[in-house]
């Protein structure tokens, strides 16, 4: 009895040796390994880039911190210099104030000393006049009083003191105190009599003159309010 063998193509079953199996194994094996390696390479590249960016950011922060520290140190030095300048200026001002105060006191004392020195001869003449009065030497008394008065007037003139204008001058309430208003041969509104002399030093009135004011020849006299 003859046995009939059938030849079945291996490729039709997709076995282990079939091109399809080989192809499938190839496509499911090597390409998968290459993809994983690519993924690992991509992750490594991204990590390196992130580390580089972090390093750059850290260096930028360090540089910024150093700049801030340098600016702070400069401000501290500027503050310290300003404080030192202020202390020196305050010390100089205190010294100037003390020196000016001392010079003012010295100038006042010097002026007072000069004035008192000028008054001593006046005192001497008054003592001579009193001595003459005690000995009933009326002529010497009158001469001594007149000399004393002249010396005192000269002393006032050296100090810039002058007598305020009197009889015949227009009445000025800034320099005159009107005590009376009475008829006189002076024009109306002019000073007709001096009751107490007034004096001024430059523009400053030391004492206003007490005067009578003329009401004219036909004016009615009266008493004015005392200044």
Secondary structure as GFF3:
##gff-version 3
##sequence-region A 1 227
A	DSSP	three_ten_helix	10	13	.	.	.	ID=ss1
A	DSSP	alpha_helix	19	134	.	.	.	ID=ss2
A	DSSP	alpha_helix	138	158	.	.	.	ID=ss3
A	DSSP	beta_strand	161	163	.	.	.	ID=ss4
A	DSSP	beta_strand	176	182	.	.	.	ID=ss5
A	DSSP	beta_strand	191	196	.	.	.	ID=ss6
A	DSSP	beta_strand	199	201	.	.	.	ID=ss7
A	DSSP	beta_strand	204	207	.	.	.	ID=ss8
A	DSSP	beta_strand	209	214	.	.	.	ID=ss9
A	DSSP	beta_strand	222	223	.	.	.	ID=ss10
###
